[in-house]
Amino acid sequence: MVTQSQKFEKRFTRTYAPRAFEGSRPPHRFAGDGCTCAPDYAVNGADLRAACRWHDWAYRVGGSEASRLVADRAFLFNLKRSGCPWWQARFYFHAVRWWGVRAWDYGLDSPPTVRAEFCRLWRVLREGPE
């Protein structure tokens, strides 16, 4: 007898392909820490660990603020590709945009201040997304 979770696992492995993900592929040995401070599985049971691993790798590589936005948008796409419901994917996206600023490796550049982040958020609320 095939259980419900085995059916989901089979369907997930059939549709999941890392080549369909956006962003730079993490090295095989890179583990990441999963979906930091958030569940590793969506409310519908979809496994989000691969998308979170790719996002963790992008944050480890770092770069400019524009690179961070690209990494976060790729994360949103990868969450949806993993089978995450759209509303939960958007919630994760906005959470990392707001709280992920300290985890991003800016290299020699300094991270934006809280004031700069507040001004960016205020501009987005007034004018729409970037």
Backbone as JSON Lines, residues from 0, in Angstrom:
{"i":0,"aa":"M","n":[0.84,-1.18,0.0],"ca":[0.0,0.0,0.0],"c":[0.89,1.25,0.0]}
{"i":1,"aa":"V","n":[0.6,2.18,-0.87],"ca":[1.37,3.41,-0.99],"c":[0.71,4.48,-0.12]}
{"i":2,"aa":"T","n":[1.52,5.09,0.75],"ca":[0.97,6.13,1.63],"c":[0.89,7.46,0.89]}
{"i":3,"aa":"Q","n":[0.19,8.39,1.5],"ca":[0.03,9.72,0.92],"c":[1.38,10.43,0.8]}
{"i":4,"aa":"S","n":[2.24,10.3,1.8],"ca":[3.53,10.97,1.75],"c":[4.42,10.37,0.67]}
{"i":5,"aa":"Q","n":[4.31,9.06,0.42],"ca":[5.09,8.45,-0.65],"c":[4.61,8.94,-2.02]}
{"i":6,"aa":"K","n":[3.3,9.14,-2.16],"ca":[2.77,9.7,-3.42],"c":[3.3,11.11,-3.63]}
{"i":7,"aa":"F","n":[3.28,11.91,-2.56],"ca":[3.79,13.28,-2.69],"c":[5.27,13.28,-3.02]}
{"i":8,"aa":"E","n":[6.04,12.41,-2.35],"ca":[7.49,12.34,-2.58],"c":[7.78,11.96,-4.03]}
{"i":9,"aa":"K","n":[7.03,11.02,-4.56],"ca":[7.22,10.61,-5.95],"c":[6.89,11.76,-6.9]}
{"i":10,"aa":"R","n":[5.78,12.44,-6.66],"ca":[5.4,13.57,-7.5],"c":[6.42,14.69,-7.39]}
{"i":11,"aa":"F","n":[6.92,14.94,-6.17],"ca":[7.89,16.0,-5.98],"c":[9.19,15.69,-6.69]}
{"i":12,"aa":"T","n":[9.7,14.47,-6.57],"ca":[10.96,14.14,-7.21],"c":[10.82,14.12,-8.73]}
{"i":13,"aa":"R","n":[9.64,13.86,-9.22],"ca":[9.43,13.88,-10.67],"c":[9.43,15.32,-11.2]}
{"i":14,"aa":"T","n":[8.84,16.25,-10.46],"ca":[8.75,17.62,-10.95],"c":[9.93,18.48,-10.52]}
{"i":15,"aa":"Y","n":[10.59,18.11,-9.41],"ca":[11.69,18.93,-8.91],"c":[12.94,18.65,-9.73]}
{"i":16,"aa":"A","n":[13.54,19.71,-10.23],"ca":[14.83,19.58,-10.92],"c":[15.64,20.81,-10.6]}
{"i":17,"aa":"P","n":[16.82,20.66,-10.0],"ca":[17.62,21.84,-9.67],"c":[17.92,22.71,-10.88]}
{"i":18,"aa":"R","n":[17.95,22.14,-12.06],"ca":[18.24,22.95,-13.25],"c":[17.11,23.95,-13.52]}
{"i":19,"aa":"A","n":[15.94,23.73,-12.92],"ca":[14.82,24.65,-13.1],"c":[14.86,25.79,-12.1]}
{"i":20,"aa":"F","n":[15.77,25.71,-11.12],"ca":[15.89,26.77,-10.13],"c":[16.66,27.95,-10.71]}
{"i":21,"aa":"E","n":[16.41,29.13,-10.16],"ca":[17.14,30.33,-10.54],"c":[18.27,30.56,-9.55]}
{"i":22,"aa":"G","n":[19.3,31.26,-9.99],"ca":[20.42,31.6,-9.12],"c":[21.58,30.65,-9.31]}
{"i":23,"aa":"S","n":[22.7,30.99,-8.68],"ca":[23.88,30.15,-8.82],"c":[23.73,28.89,-7.98]}
{"i":24,"aa":"R","n":[24.15,27.79,-8.55],"ca":[24.0,26.49,-7.9],"c":[25.01,26.37,-6.76]}
{"i":25,"aa":"P","n":[24.56,26.0,-5.56],"ca":[25.49,25.85,-4.44],"c":[26.38,24.63,-4.64]}
{"i":26,"aa":"P","n":[27.58,24.65,-4.09],"ca":[28.43,23.46,-4.18],"c":[27.76,22.27,-3.48]}
{"i":27,"aa":"H","n":[28.14,21.09,-3.9],"ca":[27.52,19.88,-3.37],"c":[27.7,19.76,-1.86]}
{"i":28,"aa":"R","n":[28.85,20.2,-1.34],"ca":[29.13,20.06,0.09],"c":[28.47,21.15,0.94]}
{"i":29,"aa":"F","n":[27.95,22.2,0.32],"ca":[27.34,23.3,1.09],"c":[26.0,22.84,1.65]}
{"i":30,"aa":"A","n":[25.83,22.99,2.97],"ca":[24.61,22.52,3.62],"c":[23.62,23.65,3.89]}
{"i":31,"aa":"G","n":[24.09,24.83,4.28],"ca":[23.18,25.89,4.68],"c":[22.51,25.54,5.99]}
{"i":32,"aa":"D","n":[21.54,26.31,6.4],"ca":[20.83,26.0,7.64],"c":[19.33,25.86,7.41]}
{"i":33,"aa":"G","n":[18.96,25.54,6.19],"ca":[17.54,25.38,5.88],"c":[16.84,26.72,5.85]}
{"i":34,"aa":"C","n":[15.58,26.73,6.1],"ca":[14.8,27.97,6.12],"c":[14.94,28.57,7.52]}
{"i":35,"aa":"T","n":[15.87,29.46,7.66],"ca":[16.2,30.03,8.96],"c":[14.96,30.65,9.61]}
{"i":36,"aa":"C","n":[14.69,30.25,10.84],"ca":[13.57,30.8,11.63],"c":[12.21,30.61,10.97]}
{"i":37,"aa":"A","n":[12.1,29.66,10.06],"ca":[10.82,29.4,9.4],"c":[10.72,27.89,9.13]}
{"i":38,"aa":"P","n":[9.51,27.37,8.97],"ca":[9.36,25.94,8.7],"c":[10.01,25.55,7.37]}
{"i":39,"aa":"D","n":[10.59,24.36,7.33],"ca":[11.23,23.84,6.11],"c":[10.23,23.24,5.14]}
{"i":40,"aa":"Y","n":[8.99,23.13,5.57],"ca":[7.94,22.57,4.71],"c":[6.8,23.56,4.61]}
{"i":41,"aa":"A","n":[6.2,23.63,3.42],"ca":[5.06,24.52,3.2],"c":[3.82,23.93,3.88]}
{"i":42,"aa":"V","n":[2.78,24.73,3.95],"ca":[1.55,24.26,4.59],"c":[0.92,23.1,3.83]}
{"i":43,"aa":"N","n":[1.21,22.99,2.54],"ca":[0.68,21.87,1.75],"c":[1.61,20.66,1.76]}
{"i":44,"aa":"G","n":[2.72,20.74,2.51],"ca":[3.65,19.63,2.62],"c":[4.83,19.68,1.69]}
{"i":45,"aa":"A","n":[4.91,20.69,0.84],"ca":[6.03,20.81,-0.09],"c":[7.34,21.04,0.67]}
{"i":46,"aa":"D","n":[8.39,20.39,0.22],"ca":[9.71,20.5,0.84],"c":[10.41,21.75,0.3]}
{"i":47,"aa":"L","n":[10.71,22.7,1.16],"ca":[11.31,23.97,0.76],"c":[12.81,24.02,1.02]}
{"i":48,"aa":"R","n":[13.39,22.94,1.52],"ca":[14.79,22.96,1.92],"c":[15.74,23.24,0.76]}
{"i":49,"aa":"A","n":[15.44,22.74,-0.43],"ca":[16.32,22.99,-1.58],"c":[16.33,24.48,-1.94]}
{"i":50,"aa":"A","n":[15.16,25.09,-1.96],"ca":[15.08,26.53,-2.28],"c":[15.8,27.35,-1.22]}
{"i":51,"aa":"C","n":[15.65,26.96,0.05],"ca":[16.33,27.68,1.13],"c":[17.85,27.49,1.06]}
{"i":52,"aa":"R","n":[18.27,26.29,0.64],"ca":[19.71,26.03,0.5],"c":[20.31,26.92,-0.59]}
{"i":53,"aa":"W","n":[19.62,27.04,-1.71],"ca":[20.11,27.9,-2.8],"c":[20.15,29.35,-2.33]}
{"i":54,"aa":"H","n":[19.16,29.76,-1.56],"ca":[19.12,31.14,-1.06],"c":[20.24,31.37,-0.05]}
{"i":55,"aa":"D","n":[20.5,30.4,0.81],"ca":[21.61,30.51,1.76],"c":[22.94,30.66,1.02]}
{"i":56,"aa":"W","n":[23.09,29.94,-0.08],"ca":[24.33,30.05,-0.85],"c":[24.47,31.45,-1.45]}
{"i":57,"aa":"A","n":[23.4,32.0,-1.97],"ca":[23.44,33.35,-2.53],"c":[23.83,34.35,-1.45]}
{"i":58,"aa":"Y","n":[23.32,34.17,-0.24],"ca":[23.67,35.08,0.86],"c":[25.12,34.89,1.29]}
{"i":59,"aa":"R","n":[25.65,33.68,1.16],"ca":[27.05,33.44,1.51],"c":[27.97,34.12,0.49]}
{"i":60,"aa":"V","n":[27.59,34.08,-0.8],"ca":[28.39,34.71,-1.85],"c":[28.37,36.22,-1.68]}
{"i":61,"aa":"G","n":[27.18,36.78,-1.42],"ca":[27.04,38.21,-1.14],"c":[27.18,39.08,-2.37]}
{"i":62,"aa":"G","n":[27.45,40.36,-2.12],"ca":[27.58,41.34,-3.2],"c":[26.9,42.64,-2.82]}
{"i":63,"aa":"S","n":[26.4,43.31,-3.82],"ca":[25.76,44.61,-3.61],"c":[24.3,44.43,-3.2]}
{"i":64,"aa":"E","n":[23.64,45.54,-2.93],"ca":[22.22,45.5,-2.58],"c":[21.39,45.03,-3.77]}
{"i":65,"aa":"A","n":[21.81,45.39,-4.98],"ca":[21.11,44.92,-6.18],"c":[21.24,43.4,-6.31]}
{"i":66,"aa":"S","n":[22.4,42.85,-5.97],"ca":[22.59,41.4,-6.0],"c":[21.69,40.72,-4.97]}
{"i":67,"aa":"R","n":[21.5,41.37,-3.85],"ca":[20.61,40.81,-2.81],"c":[19.18,40.74,-3.3]}
{"i":68,"aa":"L","n":[18.74,41.78,-4.01],"ca":[17.38,41.78,-4.56],"c":[17.23,40.66,-5.58]}
{"i":69,"aa":"V","n":[18.24,40.46,-6.42],"ca":[18.19,39.37,-7.4],"c":[18.12,38.02,-6.69]}
{"i":70,"aa":"A","n":[18.92,37.84,-5.63],"ca":[18.91,36.59,-4.87],"c":[17.55,36.35,-4.21]}
{"i":71,"aa":"D","n":[16.94,37.41,-3.68],"ca":[15.64,37.25,-3.02],"c":[14.54,36.96,-4.03]}
{"i":72,"aa":"R","n":[14.62,37.56,-5.21],"ca":[13.63,37.26,-6.25],"c":[13.79,35.82,-6.77]}
{"i":73,"aa":"A","n":[15.04,35.37,-6.87],"ca":[15.28,33.98,-7.26],"c":[14.72,33.04,-6.19]}
{"i":74,"aa":"F","n":[14.85,33.44,-4.94],"ca":[14.3,32.65,-3.83],"c":[12.79,32.53,-3.97]}
{"i":75,"aa":"L","n":[12.12,33.62,-4.29],"ca":[10.67,33.6,-4.48],"c":[10.3,32.63,-5.61]}
{"i":76,"aa":"F","n":[11.02,32.71,-6.73],"ca":[10.77,31.81,-7.85],"c":[11.0,30.35,-7.45]}
{"i":77,"aa":"N","n":[12.09,30.1,-6.74],"ca":[12.44,28.74,-6.35],"c":[11.44,28.16,-5.35]}
{"i":78,"aa":"L","n":[10.92,29.01,-4.47],"ca":[9.87,28.55,-3.56],"c":[8.63,28.1,-4.33]}
{"i":79,"aa":"K","n":[8.24,28.9,-5.3],"ca":[7.07,28.54,-6.12],"c":[7.35,27.28,-6.92]}
{"i":80,"aa":"R","n":[8.58,27.15,-7.43],"ca":[8.96,25.96,-8.19],"c":[8.94,24.7,-7.31]}
{"i":81,"aa":"S","n":[9.2,24.88,-6.01],"ca":[9.19,23.75,-5.07],"c":[7.78,23.31,-4.69]}
{"i":82,"aa":"G","n":[6.78,24.09,-5.08],"ca":[5.4,23.72,-4.77],"c":[4.8,24.5,-3.61]}
{"i":83,"aa":"C","n":[5.48,25.54,-3.17],"ca":[4.99,26.37,-2.08],"c":[3.8,27.2,-2.56]}
{"i":84,"aa":"P","n":[2.75,27.34,-1.76],"ca":[1.63,28.21,-2.15],"c":[2.11,29.65,-2.34]}
{"i":85,"aa":"W","n":[1.47,30.37,-3.24],"ca":[1.94,31.72,-3.6],"c":[1.97,32.64,-2.39]}
{"i":86,"aa":"W","n":[0.97,32.55,-1.51],"ca":[0.91,33.48,-0.37],"c":[2.02,33.19,0.63]}
{"i":87,"aa":"Q","n":[2.37,31.92,0.83],"ca":[3.45,31.59,1.75],"c":[4.8,31.98,1.14]}
{"i":88,"aa":"A","n":[4.95,31.8,-0.18],"ca":[6.18,32.21,-0.86],"c":[6.38,33.72,-0.75]}
{"i":89,"aa":"R","n":[5.31,34.49,-0.93],"ca":[5.41,35.96,-0.8],"c":[5.75,36.35,0.64]}
{"i":90,"aa":"F","n":[5.2,35.64,1.61],"ca":[5.51,35.93,3.01],"c":[6.99,35.69,3.28]}
{"i":91,"aa":"Y","n":[7.53,34.57,2.82],"ca":[8.96,34.28,2.99],"c":[9.81,35.34,2.28]}
{"i":92,"aa":"F","n":[9.39,35.74,1.08],"ca":[10.13,36.75,0.32],"c":[10.21,38.07,1.09]}
{"i":93,"aa":"H","n":[9.07,38.54,1.58],"ca":[9.05,39.81,2.32],"c":[9.8,39.69,3.65]}
{"i":94,"aa":"A","n":[9.76,38.53,4.26],"ca":[10.5,38.33,5.51],"c":[12.01,38.44,5.28]}
{"i":95,"aa":"V","n":[12.52,37.83,4.2],"ca":[13.96,37.93,3.97],"c":[14.36,39.31,3.46]}
{"i":96,"aa":"R","n":[13.44,40.0,2.78],"ca":[13.77,41.37,2.35],"c":[13.91,42.28,3.57]}
{"i":97,"aa":"W","n":[13.07,42.07,4.57],"ca":[13.11,42.94,5.73],"c":[14.17,42.52,6.74]}
{"i":98,"aa":"W","n":[14.19,41.23,7.1],"ca":[15.07,40.78,8.18],"c":[16.39,40.18,7.71]}
{"i":99,"aa":"G","n":[16.54,39.93,6.42],"ca":[17.77,39.3,5.93],"c":[18.92,40.25,5.69]}
{"i":100,"aa":"V","n":[18.71,41.53,5.92],"ca":[19.75,42.51,5.6],"c":[21.03,42.27,6.39]}
{"i":101,"aa":"R","n":[20.94,41.81,7.6],"ca":[22.14,41.57,8.42],"c":[22.86,40.28,8.05]}
{"i":102,"aa":"A","n":[22.17,39.36,7.39],"ca":[22.79,38.09,7.01],"c":[23.54,38.18,5.68]}
{"i":103,"aa":"W","n":[23.23,39.17,4.87],"ca":[23.85,39.32,3.55],"c":[25.3,39.75,3.71]}
{"i":104,"aa":"D","n":[26.19,39.15,2.92],"ca":[27.61,39.5,2.96],"c":[27.86,40.64,1.96]}
{"i":105,"aa":"Y","n":[28.0,41.85,2.48],"ca":[28.21,43.01,1.64],"c":[29.67,43.2,1.24]}
{"i":106,"aa":"G","n":[30.55,42.36,1.75],"ca":[31.97,42.51,1.44],"c":[32.53,43.77,2.06]}
{"i":107,"aa":"L","n":[33.12,44.62,1.26],"ca":[33.7,45.86,1.78],"c":[32.66,46.95,1.97]}
{"i":108,"aa":"D","n":[31.52,46.81,1.3],"ca":[30.44,47.79,1.48],"c":[29.79,47.57,2.83]}
{"i":109,"aa":"S","n":[29.31,48.64,3.42],"ca":[28.62,48.49,4.7],"c":[27.14,48.22,4.43]}
{"i":110,"aa":"P","n":[26.5,47.42,5.28],"ca":[25.07,47.15,5.08],"c":[24.25,48.41,5.29]}
{"i":111,"aa":"P","n":[23.08,48.48,4.68],"ca":[22.23,49.64,4.87],"c":[21.82,49.79,6.34]}
{"i":112,"aa":"T","n":[21.65,50.99,6.76],"ca":[21.21,51.23,8.13],"c":[19.72,50.98,8.24]}
{"i":113,"aa":"V","n":[19.25,50.91,9.45],"ca":[17.81,50.72,9.68],"c":[17.04,51.89,9.07]}
{"i":114,"aa":"R","n":[17.6,53.09,9.18],"ca":[16.94,54.27,8.59],"c":[16.82,54.12,7.07]}
{"i":115,"aa":"A","n":[17.89,53.65,6.42],"ca":[17.85,53.47,4.98],"c":[16.83,52.41,4.59]}
{"i":116,"aa":"E","n":[16.75,51.34,5.36],"ca":[15.76,50.29,5.08],"c":[14.34,50.82,5.28]}
{"i":117,"aa":"F","n":[14.13,51.62,6.3],"ca":[12.81,52.2,6.53],"c":[12.43,53.13,5.37]}
{"i":118,"aa":"C","n":[13.39,53.94,4.91],"ca":[13.12,54.84,3.78],"c":[12.8,54.05,2.52]}
{"i":119,"aa":"R","n":[13.51,52.93,2.3],"ca":[13.24,52.08,1.14],"c":[11.83,51.5,1.23]}
{"i":120,"aa":"L","n":[11.47,51.01,2.41],"ca":[10.14,50.45,2.6],"c":[9.06,51.52,2.39]}
{"i":121,"aa":"W","n":[9.28,52.71,2.91],"ca":[8.32,53.8,2.74],"c":[8.15,54.14,1.26]}
{"i":122,"aa":"R","n":[9.26,54.16,0.5],"ca":[9.2,54.45,-0.93],"c":[8.42,53.36,-1.66]}
{"i":123,"aa":"V","n":[8.62,52.1,-1.29],"ca":[7.9,51.0,-1.92],"c":[6.41,51.09,-1.62]}
{"i":124,"aa":"L","n":[6.07,51.45,-0.4],"ca":[4.65,51.59,-0.04],"c":[3.98,52.72,-0.81]}
{"i":125,"aa":"R","n":[4.7,53.8,-1.03],"ca":[4.15,54.94,-1.75],"c":[4.1,54.72,-3.26]}
{"i":126,"aa":"E","n":[5.22,54.2,-3.82],"ca":[5.36,54.15,-5.28],"c":[5.17,52.76,-5.88]}
{"i":127,"aa":"G","n":[5.16,51.75,-5.06],"ca":[5.06,50.38,-5.58],"c":[6.41,49.7,-5.54]}
{"i":128,"aa":"P","n":[6.45,48.41,-5.9],"ca":[7.71,47.66,-5.83],"c":[8.76,48.22,-6.77]}
{"i":129,"aa":"E","n":[10.01,47.91,-6.42],"ca":[11.15,48.41,-7.21],"c":[11.16,47.81,-8.59]}
